[in-house]
């Protein structure tokens, strides 16, 4: 599975082909029969999410349809999510300029309507876009900005995700001490909220960071 799917705030199941994904069949049915704009919007946005990795060009088409409907509905949070879906689609298409353009459009809207959690998700996506292009400084800057908003909103699940993402960037920079520190912070929250799979993943990350640190010290 593409590593980016482990970092994105969207939680969705990815399968290797469209035909193997029953969720997409259900969404297509909604698009075929629904007359309710908000339902059609949701279906288009989720279709974009499902196409991100397997066909980013199709994802862009569905995300633009979602955005058009959101504008018709004059629903600012939906408009922001529409821009976000387009931005992430362009990230998968490896078009950083368009990715950042649309993500920042969504970010401005979330900021204008005082939706810090939504803004944090977009900042996280921006950080991830920079991370996959090796710009670790800007990745950290945006992850820390997302973390600050998440700490204010108090959503522990997303705070844990931010800590994990920051640890990942530090590990890529070979700063294993900081990687272990943030992985441990993520681990503590996952234990607190009884995220069993998250605890297992964090334990593996912590162990890996310590092992890498020991190997580096031994050289």
LINMO-V694465 format. One record per residue. N is the residue number from 1. RES is the residue in three letters. OMEGA is omega as a letter, one per 40 degrees, with the letter a starting at -180 (* if undefined). D_FIRST is the distance of its C-alpha to the first C-alpha in whole Angstrom. Layout:
{{N & RES & OMEGA & D_FIRST} {N & RES & OMEGA & D_FIRST}}
//
This chain:
{{1 & UNK & i & 0} {2 & UNK & a & 4} {3 & UNK & a & 6} {4 & UNK & a & 8} {5 & UNK & i & 7} {6 & UNK & a & 9} {7 & UNK & a & 12} {8 & UNK & i & 13} {9 & UNK & i & 16} {10 & UNK & i & 15} {11 & UNK & a & 14} {12 & UNK & a & 12} {13 & UNK & a & 10} {14 & UNK & i & 8} {15 & UNK & a & 9} {16 & UNK & i & 9} {17 & UNK & a & 12} {18 & UNK & a & 15} {19 & UNK & a & 17} {20 & UNK & a & 15} {21 & UNK & a & 15} {22 & UNK & i & 18} {23 & UNK & a & 18} {24 & UNK & i & 18} {25 & UNK & i & 21} {26 & UNK & i & 23} {27 & UNK & i & 22} {28 & UNK & i & 24} {29 & UNK & i & 27} {30 & UNK & a & 27} {31 & UNK & a & 27} {32 & UNK & a & 30} {33 & UNK & a & 32} {34 & UNK & i & 32} {35 & UNK & a & 35} {36 & UNK & a & 34} {37 & UNK & a & 33} {38 & UNK & i & 31} {39 & UNK & i & 29} {40 & UNK & i & 28} {41 & UNK & a & 27} {42 & UNK & a & 24} {43 & UNK & i & 23} {44 & UNK & a & 23} {45 & UNK & a & 21} {46 & UNK & i & 18} {47 & UNK & i & 18} {48 & UNK & i & 17} {49 & UNK & a & 14} {50 & UNK & a & 13} {51 & UNK & a & 13} {52 & UNK & a & 12} {53 & UNK & a & 9} {54 & UNK & a & 11} {55 & UNK & a & 14} {56 & UNK & i & 15} {57 & UNK & i & 19} {58 & UNK & i & 19} {59 & UNK & i & 18} {60 & UNK & i & 20} {61 & UNK & a & 23} {62 & UNK & a & 22} {63 & UNK & i & 22} {64 & UNK & i & 25} {65 & UNK & i & 27} {66 & UNK & a & 26} {67 & UNK & i & 27} {68 & UNK & i & 30} {69 & UNK & i & 31} {70 & UNK & i & 30} {71 & UNK & i & 33} {72 & UNK & i & 35} {73 & UNK & a & 35} {74 & UNK & a & 36} {75 & UNK & a & 33} {76 & UNK & i & 32} {77 & UNK & i & 29} {78 & UNK & i & 28} {79 & UNK & i & 29} {80 & UNK & i & 27} {81 & UNK & i & 24} {82 & UNK & i & 24} {83 & UNK & a & 25} {84 & UNK & a & 21} {85 & UNK & i & 19} {86 & UNK & a & 21} {87 & UNK & i & 20} {88 & UNK & i & 17} {89 & UNK & i & 16} {90 & UNK & i & 18} {91 & UNK & i & 16} {92 & UNK & i & 13} {93 & UNK & i & 16} {94 & UNK & i & 17} {95 & UNK & a & 20} {96 & UNK & a & 21} {97 & UNK & i & 25} {98 & UNK & i & 24} {99 & UNK & a & 21} {100 & UNK & i & 24} {101 & UNK & a & 26} {102 & UNK & i & 25} {103 & UNK & i & 23} {104 & UNK & i & 27} {105 & UNK & i & 29} {106 & UNK & a & 27} {107 & UNK & i & 27} {108 & UNK & i & 31} {109 & UNK & i & 31} {110 & UNK & i & 30} {111 & UNK & a & 32} {112 & UNK & a & 35} {113 & UNK & i & 35} {114 & UNK & i & 34} {115 & UNK & a & 31} {116 & UNK & a & 30} {117 & UNK & i & 26} {118 & UNK & i & 25} {119 & UNK & a & 26} {120 & UNK & i & 24} {121 & UNK & i & 21} {122 & UNK & i & 22} {123 & UNK & i & 23} {124 & UNK & i & 19} {125 & UNK & i & 18} {126 & UNK & i & 20} {127 & UNK & a & 20} {128 & UNK & i & 16} {129 & UNK & i & 17} {130 & UNK & a & 19} {131 & UNK & a & 17} {132 & UNK & i & 15} {133 & UNK & i & 18} {134 & UNK & i & 20} {135 & UNK & a & 22} {136 & UNK & i & 22} {137 & UNK & i & 25} {138 & UNK & i & 25} {139 & UNK & i & 21} {140 & UNK & a & 23} {141 & UNK & a & 26} {142 & UNK & i & 24} {143 & UNK & i & 22} {144 & UNK & i & 26} {145 & UNK & i & 27} {146 & UNK & i & 25} {147 & UNK & a & 25} {148 & UNK & i & 29} {149 & UNK & a & 29} {150 & UNK & i & 27} {151 & UNK & i & 29} {152 & UNK & a & 32} {153 & UNK & i & 30} {154 & UNK & i & 30} {155 & UNK & a & 26} {156 & UNK & a & 25} {157 & UNK & a & 22} {158 & UNK & i & 21} {159 & UNK & i & 23} {160 & UNK & i & 21} {161 & UNK & i & 18} {162 & UNK & i & 20} {163 & UNK & i & 21} {164 & UNK & a & 18} {165 & UNK & i & 17} {166 & UNK & i & 20} {167 & UNK & i & 20} {168 & UNK & i & 17} {169 & UNK & i & 19} {170 & UNK & i & 22} {171 & UNK & i & 20} {172 & UNK & i & 19} {173 & UNK & a & 23} {174 & UNK & i & 23} {175 & UNK & a & 25} {176 & UNK & i & 24} {177 & UNK & i & 27} {178 & UNK & i & 26} {179 & UNK & a & 23} {180 & UNK & a & 24} {181 & UNK & a & 26} {182 & UNK & i & 24} {183 & UNK & i & 21} {184 & UNK & i & 24} {185 & UNK & i & 25} {186 & UNK & i & 22} {187 & UNK & a & 23} {188 & UNK & i & 26} {189 & UNK & a & 25} {190 & UNK & i & 23} {191 & UNK & a & 25} {192 & UNK & a & 28} {193 & UNK & i & 26} {194 & UNK & i & 25} {195 & UNK & a & 21} {196 & UNK & i & 21} {197 & UNK & i & 17} {198 & UNK & i & 17} {199 & UNK & i & 20} {200 & UNK & a & 18} {201 & UNK & a & 15} {202 & UNK & i & 18} {203 & UNK & i & 20} {204 & UNK & i & 18} {205 & UNK & i & 18} {206 & UNK & i & 21} {207 & UNK & i & 22} {208 & UNK & i & 20} {209 & UNK & i & 22} {210 & UNK & i & 25} {211 & UNK & i & 24} {212 & UNK & i & 24} {213 & UNK & i & 27} {214 & UNK & i & 29} {215 & UNK & i & 28} {216 & UNK & a & 29} {217 & UNK & a & 32} {218 & UNK & a & 33} {219 & UNK & * & 33}}
//
